[in-house]
Amino acid sequence: MTGNRDAAVIHADRVTKTYRVFASPRDRIKRRLGLKSRFLDFNALDGVSLDIAKGESVGIIGENGAGKSTLLKIITGTTAPTSGAVEVTGKVASILELGAGFHPDFSGRDNAVLYGALMGFDGDAMADRLERIIEFAELGEFIDHPIKVYSTGMTMRLGFAVATHVSPDVLIIDEALAVGDGYFQKKCVDRLLEIKDEGTTILFCSHAMYYVTMFCDRAVWLDHGKIRRQGAVKEVVEEYETYLLERGKRRLGESADEIDGVQQKVARITDVAVDGHERAEEGVVLHAGDPLAVDIRVESVRTGEKLQIGVALDTVDGRCVFGASSKWDGLASLEGQRTYAVRLEIPSLPVASGTFNLSVFLLDETGLHVHDQIVVPHCVRVASRQWTPSLLELEHRWLVE
C-alpha cells in the first residue's frame, strides 16, 4: 500500500473477494439444503491494499481474470468484499458494463435523469446537464426511445455521456473506449482529458496500454487477485508488456523441462550470446549501423531430427523490429549431430535508438513447430548520438532547389 491514507480519496484495506464455484447447479441446491456438495472457493481478489489521492489518474492493468473488474465493482459499491474494507470520499460515477444501471423500458432521457437522481441531483440541477448529455451522446430522436431498442454502441454513447457530465469526484472506467467508432472514441478521449484537467480522480481499466500511459500518472498491475507491482505508469506498463512478451518462453538459464510442465524431448537451446559476450543477459550497447551477431548453441536428443533456427528482435512493447529464420533463408536443416553452434550475423542494424528483447526459437524442419524458445529481455540497447524520435535510422539525403 502506498500513499497517505489521510489524503486518499479511495482507501482499500486488505480487500479480498471470494466466489464459491459449484461443480453443478445441483451442488448449489444441495449446499442451500445443508447437504454435502462439491464446490471450489476462488479468490478474485486476495488482500489488496491501495490508496488513491484526490486528482490522481490511476490505470488498473492485468490479464483477464486478474481481478480488475472485481476491484472496480467493490470501489463503486456494486458488490461487497468478502473481507477487508474500502472507503471512498465523494461522489462516484462509473462505466463498468455497457447499460449497467439503465432500465431497458425507460427512454435514454429518463435514464439520464434517473442516474442524476442517484448521484444526488434534483430535476433543476439536472436540466442543464441533461442538455449537455444529449448533445454529447448524439442519439437524435432515439434519446426518447426505450433503451432496449438501442444498439451496443448507442448504449455506450449514453452511458459515457451521463457518467462524464454529472460532476463526479471519482470517475471509474472499465474498458469504456473499447466500443464505438473512431469519431466517438476521439470524442471520449477529449472529454476524459477535460475531466482530468478539472482535478477529477480517475480509475481507468484497459487492455490498451496506449490509453493507460496517456491518461494515467500511476499504474497498478493485478495478477491473480494480488498487486504484483504499482508505481509510475511508464515503468509498470513496460514491465507488464515485457511479461506478456516473455510468457510462454523461458529466460536464458531456465530449464527447458520446467516450462509449462512439458518435457522438451527432441532438442533444446543451451546458450545464446550476443556480440561475443558470454552472458547475453548482460546486454550490449550499439550505435545505429553497428553490426550485431547472435551465437546460438543447440543440443539435440535425437540426432536424426531436422532442426531450424528463428531469431526475433522486439521492442519492449512487443513490436518486431527484425525477424529471421534459417528456413526462410533456405538453409539446410541441422541434422546428424548431438550439438550445434549457429551464428546469425547482421552486418548493419539500422536502428536509431531503443532497448530490445531478443527471442530465439528452435523449430522443426517445416519451420512451424517450436521445440524450444528463449527470450533474453533488454539485451540489446542502441544509443543515439543525439535525440531522435525515430525507431530506424535510414540512409537519406536532402535536395534543395
C-alpha positions as CSV (number, residue, x, y, z in Angstrom):
1,M,0.0,0.0,0.0
2,T,1.3,3.4,-1.0
3,G,0.3,7.0,-0.3
4,N,-1.0,8.9,2.7
5,R,-4.3,7.5,3.9
6,D,-5.4,10.9,5.3
7,A,-5.1,12.4,1.8
8,A,-6.6,9.4,0.0
9,V,-9.9,9.7,-1.8
10,I,-10.0,5.9,-2.2
11,H,-8.6,3.7,0.6
12,A,-8.7,-0.1,0.2
13,D,-7.5,-2.1,3.1
14,R,-6.7,-5.8,2.6
15,V,-9.7,-6.4,0.3
16,T,-10.5,-10.0,-0.5
17,K,-13.3,-11.2,-2.7
18,T,-14.1,-14.9,-2.7
19,Y,-16.5,-16.5,-5.2
20,R,-17.8,-20.0,-4.5
21,V,-17.9,-22.0,-7.7
22,F,-20.1,-25.1,-7.6
23,A,-19.5,-28.2,-9.7
24,S,-23.1,-28.1,-10.9
25,P,-26.5,-26.4,-10.2
26,R,-27.4,-29.5,-8.3
27,D,-24.5,-29.0,-5.9
28,R,-25.6,-25.4,-5.3
29,I,-29.0,-26.6,-4.3
30,K,-27.5,-29.3,-2.0
31,R,-25.4,-26.6,-0.3
32,R,-28.5,-24.5,0.4
33,L,-30.2,-27.6,1.9
34,G,-27.2,-28.2,4.1
35,L,-26.2,-31.3,2.2
36,K,-22.7,-32.3,1.1
37,S,-21.8,-30.6,-2.2
38,R,-18.8,-30.1,-4.4
39,F,-17.5,-26.6,-4.8
40,L,-14.3,-24.5,-5.1
41,D,-13.6,-21.2,-3.4
42,F,-11.9,-18.8,-5.9
43,N,-10.2,-15.6,-4.7
44,A,-10.8,-13.0,-7.3
45,L,-9.0,-10.5,-5.0
46,D,-6.6,-11.5,-2.3
47,G,-5.6,-8.9,0.3
48,V,-5.4,-5.9,-2.0
49,S,-4.4,-2.6,-0.2
50,L,-4.4,0.6,-2.1
51,D,-4.5,4.4,-1.6
52,I,-5.5,6.8,-4.4
53,A,-5.2,10.5,-3.9
54,K,-7.5,13.3,-5.0
55,G,-7.0,14.2,-8.6
56,E,-4.8,11.2,-9.3
57,S,-5.3,9.2,-12.5
58,V,-4.6,5.5,-11.9
59,G,-4.5,2.7,-14.5
60,I,-5.6,-0.8,-13.4
61,I,-3.9,-3.3,-15.7
62,G,-3.5,-7.1,-15.8
63,E,-4.6,-10.1,-17.7
64,N,-8.2,-11.4,-18.0
65,G,-9.2,-12.9,-14.6
66,A,-6.6,-10.8,-12.7
67,G,-9.3,-9.2,-10.6
68,K,-9.5,-5.7,-12.2
69,S,-13.3,-5.5,-12.7
70,T,-13.9,-7.0,-9.3
71,L,-11.8,-4.3,-7.6
72,L,-13.7,-1.6,-9.5
73,K,-17.1,-3.1,-8.7
74,I,-16.1,-3.1,-5.0
75,I,-15.0,0.5,-5.1
76,T,-18.2,1.6,-6.8
77,G,-20.3,-0.4,-4.3
78,T,-22.0,-2.7,-6.7
79,T,-20.6,-5.7,-4.9
80,A,-19.2,-6.2,-1.4
81,P,-15.8,-7.6,-0.4
82,T,-15.7,-10.9,1.4
83,S,-13.2,-9.3,3.9
84,G,-11.4,-6.1,4.2
85,A,-12.8,-2.6,3.6
86,V,-13.0,0.2,1.1
87,E,-13.5,3.9,1.9
88,V,-14.4,6.3,-0.8
89,T,-14.8,10.1,-0.4
90,G,-17.1,12.0,-2.7
91,K,-19.5,11.1,-5.5
92,V,-18.5,8.2,-7.7
93,A,-19.6,7.8,-11.3
94,S,-18.7,4.6,-13.1
95,I,-18.9,2.9,-16.5
96,L,-18.4,-0.7,-15.7
97,E,-20.7,-2.6,-18.1
98,L,-22.5,-1.1,-21.1
99,G,-26.0,-0.3,-20.0
100,A,-25.4,-1.2,-16.4
101,G,-27.9,0.7,-14.2
102,F,-30.1,1.6,-17.1
103,H,-33.7,0.5,-17.1
104,P,-34.5,-1.1,-20.5
105,D,-38.1,0.1,-20.7
106,F,-37.1,3.8,-19.9
107,S,-36.0,6.2,-22.6
108,G,-32.5,7.4,-22.8
109,R,-33.6,10.8,-21.4
110,D,-35.4,9.2,-18.5
111,N,-32.4,7.0,-17.7
112,A,-30.1,10.0,-17.7
113,V,-32.4,11.8,-15.2
114,L,-32.6,8.7,-13.0
115,Y,-28.8,8.4,-13.0
116,G,-28.6,12.1,-12.0
117,A,-31.1,11.5,-9.1
118,L,-29.0,8.6,-7.9
119,M,-26.0,11.0,-7.9
120,G,-28.0,13.5,-5.7
121,F,-29.1,15.9,-8.4
122,D,-32.7,17.1,-8.5
123,G,-34.6,17.9,-11.6
124,D,-33.5,21.5,-11.8
125,A,-29.8,20.6,-11.2
126,M,-30.0,18.0,-14.0
127,A,-31.7,20.3,-16.5
128,D,-28.5,22.0,-17.7
129,R,-26.5,18.8,-17.5
130,L,-29.2,16.9,-19.5
131,E,-28.9,19.1,-22.5
132,R,-25.1,18.6,-22.5
133,I,-25.5,14.9,-22.1
134,I,-27.9,14.7,-25.0
135,E,-25.6,16.8,-27.2
136,F,-22.6,14.7,-26.3
137,A,-24.3,11.3,-26.9
138,E,-25.7,12.4,-30.4
139,L,-28.5,9.9,-30.3
140,G,-31.0,12.2,-32.1
141,E,-34.6,11.1,-31.8
142,F,-33.5,7.9,-30.1
143,I,-32.9,9.8,-26.9
144,D,-36.7,9.5,-26.3
145,H,-36.9,5.8,-27.2
146,P,-36.6,2.9,-24.8
147,I,-33.0,1.7,-24.0
148,K,-33.9,-1.8,-25.1
149,V,-34.0,-0.8,-28.7
150,Y,-30.5,0.7,-28.6
151,S,-27.5,-0.9,-30.2
152,T,-24.5,-1.6,-28.1
153,G,-22.7,1.5,-29.5
154,M,-25.7,3.7,-28.7
155,T,-25.9,2.4,-25.1
156,M,-22.2,3.1,-24.8
157,R,-22.6,6.6,-26.0
158,L,-25.4,7.4,-23.5
159,G,-23.5,5.6,-20.6
160,F,-20.3,7.6,-21.2
161,A,-22.1,10.9,-21.7
162,V,-24.1,10.5,-18.5
163,A,-21.1,9.4,-16.3
164,T,-18.9,12.2,-17.5
165,H,-21.4,15.0,-17.2
166,V,-22.6,14.6,-13.6
167,S,-19.6,16.2,-12.0
168,P,-18.2,13.1,-10.1
169,D,-15.4,13.4,-7.6
170,V,-14.3,9.9,-8.7
171,L,-14.8,8.5,-12.2
172,I,-14.3,4.8,-12.8
173,I,-14.0,3.4,-16.3
174,D,-13.7,-0.2,-17.3
175,E,-12.9,-0.7,-21.0
176,A,-15.3,2.1,-21.9
177,L,-13.3,3.0,-25.0
178,A,-13.5,-0.5,-26.5
179,V,-16.8,0.1,-28.2
180,G,-17.7,2.9,-30.7
181,D,-16.5,4.3,-34.0
182,G,-13.3,6.2,-34.3
183,Y,-15.1,9.6,-34.2
184,F,-16.8,8.8,-30.9
185,Q,-13.6,7.3,-29.4
186,K,-11.8,10.6,-30.2
187,K,-14.7,12.5,-28.5
188,C,-14.4,10.3,-25.4
189,V,-10.7,10.8,-25.2
190,D,-11.1,14.6,-25.4
191,R,-13.7,14.5,-22.7
192,L,-11.6,12.4,-20.4
193,L,-8.7,14.8,-20.7
194,E,-11.0,17.7,-19.8
195,I,-12.2,15.8,-16.7
196,K,-8.6,15.0,-15.7
197,D,-7.6,18.7,-16.0
198,E,-10.6,19.6,-13.8
199,G,-9.0,17.5,-11.0
200,T,-11.3,14.5,-11.0
201,T,-9.9,11.3,-9.6
202,I,-9.9,8.7,-12.4
203,L,-9.6,4.9,-12.2
204,F,-9.0,3.6,-15.7
205,C,-9.0,-0.1,-16.5
206,S,-8.0,-1.1,-20.0
207,H,-6.0,-3.7,-22.0
208,A,-4.9,-0.8,-24.3
209,M,-1.6,0.2,-22.8
210,Y,-1.5,3.3,-25.1
211,Y,-4.6,4.7,-23.3
212,V,-3.3,3.8,-19.9
213,T,0.0,5.6,-20.4
214,M,-1.7,8.6,-22.0
215,F,-4.3,9.2,-19.2
216,C,-2.7,7.9,-16.1
217,D,0.0,9.1,-13.7
218,R,0.3,5.7,-11.9
219,A,-0.5,2.1,-12.7
220,V,-1.5,-0.8,-10.6
221,W,-0.7,-4.3,-12.0
222,L,-3.0,-7.0,-10.7
223,D,-2.0,-10.6,-11.1
224,H,-4.2,-13.5,-9.8
225,G,-6.0,-11.2,-7.4
226,K,-2.9,-9.6,-5.9
227,I,-1.0,-6.4,-6.6
228,R,2.1,-7.5,-8.5
229,R,3.5,-4.0,-8.9
230,Q,2.4,-0.4,-8.7
231,G,4.2,2.9,-9.4
232,A,5.0,5.3,-12.2
233,V,2.8,4.3,-15.2
234,K,5.6,4.1,-17.8
235,E,7.7,1.7,-15.6
236,V,4.8,-0.6,-14.6
237,V,3.5,-0.8,-18.2
238,E,6.9,-1.6,-19.6
239,E,7.4,-4.4,-17.1
240,Y,3.9,-5.7,-17.8
241,E,4.4,-5.7,-21.6
242,T,7.8,-7.5,-21.1
243,Y,6.0,-10.1,-19.0
244,L,3.4,-10.6,-21.8
245,L,6.2,-10.9,-24.3
246,E,8.1,-13.5,-22.3
247,R,5.0,-15.5,-21.4
248,G,5.3,-19.0,-23.0
249,K,9.0,-18.6,-23.4
250,R,11.7,-19.3,-21.0
251,R,14.5,-16.9,-19.9
252,L,18.1,-17.9,-20.7
253,G,19.3,-20.2,-17.9
254,E,16.0,-21.7,-17.0
255,S,15.5,-25.4,-17.5
256,A,13.5,-26.3,-20.7
257,D,11.9,-29.1,-18.6
258,E,10.2,-26.6,-16.3
259,I,8.4,-24.5,-18.9
260,D,4.6,-25.3,-18.9
261,G,5.4,-28.6,-17.3
262,V,6.3,-30.1,-20.7
263,Q,9.4,-32.2,-21.2
264,Q,11.4,-30.9,-24.2
265,K,12.5,-34.3,-25.5
266,V,13.6,-33.5,-29.1
267,A,16.1,-30.7,-28.7
268,R,16.8,-27.6,-26.7
269,I,18.7,-24.3,-26.8
270,T,21.5,-24.4,-24.4
271,D,23.1,-21.0,-24.8
272,V,22.7,-17.6,-26.5
273,A,25.5,-15.0,-26.8
274,V,25.3,-11.5,-28.3
275,D,28.3,-10.0,-30.0
276,G,30.7,-12.5,-28.3
277,H,29.5,-11.7,-24.7
278,E,29.5,-14.9,-22.7
279,R,26.3,-13.8,-20.9
280,A,23.7,-12.4,-23.3
281,E,21.6,-11.1,-20.4
282,E,24.3,-8.6,-19.6
283,G,23.4,-6.9,-22.8
284,V,25.3,-5.0,-25.4
285,V,25.3,-1.3,-26.4
286,L,25.4,-0.4,-30.1
287,H,25.0,2.7,-32.2
288,A,22.9,3.0,-35.4
289,G,24.5,1.0,-38.2
290,D,26.7,-1.2,-36.0
291,P,26.8,-4.9,-36.7
292,L,25.2,-7.4,-34.5
293,A,26.0,-11.1,-34.1
294,V,23.9,-13.7,-32.2
295,D,25.6,-17.1,-31.3
296,I,23.3,-20.0,-30.5
297,R,24.1,-23.4,-29.2
298,V,21.7,-26.3,-29.6
299,E,21.6,-29.8,-28.1
300,S,19.7,-32.5,-29.9
301,V,18.4,-35.6,-28.2
302,R,17.5,-37.3,-31.4
303,T,20.4,-36.8,-33.9
304,G,18.1,-37.7,-36.8
305,E,15.7,-34.8,-36.0
306,K,15.9,-32.0,-38.6
307,L,16.0,-28.6,-36.9
308,Q,15.7,-24.9,-38.0
309,I,16.5,-21.7,-36.1
310,G,14.5,-18.5,-35.8
311,V,15.5,-15.2,-34.2
312,A,13.5,-12.1,-33.5
313,L,14.4,-8.6,-32.1
314,D,11.5,-6.9,-30.5
315,T,10.8,-3.6,-28.8
316,V,9.8,-3.8,-25.1
317,D,6.2,-3.3,-26.1
318,G,6.3,-6.3,-28.5
319,R,6.8,-4.8,-31.9
320,C,9.1,-6.9,-34.1
321,V,11.9,-4.9,-35.5
322,F,13.8,-7.8,-37.1
323,G,13.0,-11.4,-37.7
324,A,14.9,-14.1,-39.5
325,S,14.5,-17.9,-40.0
326,S,17.0,-20.3,-41.3
327,K,14.1,-22.0,-43.1
328,W,13.0,-18.8,-44.8
329,D,16.6,-18.1,-45.9
330,G,16.9,-21.5,-47.5
331,L,19.5,-23.1,-45.2
332,A,19.7,-26.8,-44.9
333,S,18.2,-28.3,-41.7
334,L,20.5,-29.1,-38.8
335,E,20.7,-32.9,-38.7
336,G,23.0,-35.7,-37.7
337,Q,24.8,-34.2,-34.7
338,R,24.4,-34.1,-31.0
339,T,25.3,-30.4,-30.6
340,Y,25.3,-27.4,-33.0
341,A,26.8,-23.9,-32.9
342,V,25.0,-21.4,-35.1
343,R,25.8,-17.8,-35.7
344,L,23.4,-15.1,-37.1
345,E,25.2,-12.0,-38.4
346,I,23.6,-8.7,-39.1
347,P,26.2,-6.5,-40.9
348,S,24.4,-3.3,-40.1
349,L,21.5,-2.7,-37.8
350,P,19.7,0.5,-38.9
351,V,18.0,1.1,-35.6
352,A,18.2,4.7,-34.3
353,S,17.7,4.1,-30.6
354,G,15.9,1.9,-28.1
355,T,16.1,-1.1,-25.9
356,F,15.2,-4.5,-27.4
357,N,14.4,-8.1,-26.4
358,L,16.0,-11.0,-28.2
359,S,14.0,-14.2,-28.8
360,V,15.5,-17.4,-30.2
361,F,13.3,-20.3,-31.5
362,L,14.3,-23.9,-32.2
363,L,12.0,-25.1,-34.9
364,D,11.2,-28.3,-36.7
365,E,12.1,-28.9,-40.4
366,T,8.9,-27.1,-41.6
367,G,9.7,-24.0,-39.5
368,L,6.3,-24.1,-38.0
369,H,6.5,-26.3,-34.8
370,V,8.5,-24.8,-31.9
371,H,10.6,-27.3,-30.0
372,D,12.1,-24.7,-27.7
373,Q,12.2,-20.9,-27.3
374,I,14.2,-18.5,-25.2
375,V,13.8,-14.8,-24.5
376,V,16.7,-12.5,-23.3
377,P,15.0,-9.3,-22.2
378,H,16.6,-5.9,-22.7
379,C,19.8,-7.5,-24.1
380,V,20.4,-5.1,-27.0
381,R,20.4,-1.3,-26.5
382,V,21.0,1.1,-29.3
383,A,22.3,4.5,-28.0
384,S,21.7,7.6,-30.2
385,R,24.4,10.2,-30.5
386,Q,21.7,12.8,-30.5
387,W,18.0,12.8,-29.5
388,T,15.7,11.2,-32.2
389,P,12.1,10.2,-32.3
390,S,12.9,7.5,-34.9
391,L,13.0,3.8,-34.4
392,L,15.0,3.4,-37.5
393,E,18.0,5.3,-38.9
394,L,17.8,5.1,-42.7
395,E,20.2,6.4,-45.3
396,H,18.8,9.6,-46.7
397,R,19.7,12.9,-48.4
398,W,18.2,16.4,-48.7
399,L,17.8,18.2,-52.1
400,V,17.1,21.9,-52.2
401,E,16.5,23.8,-55.4
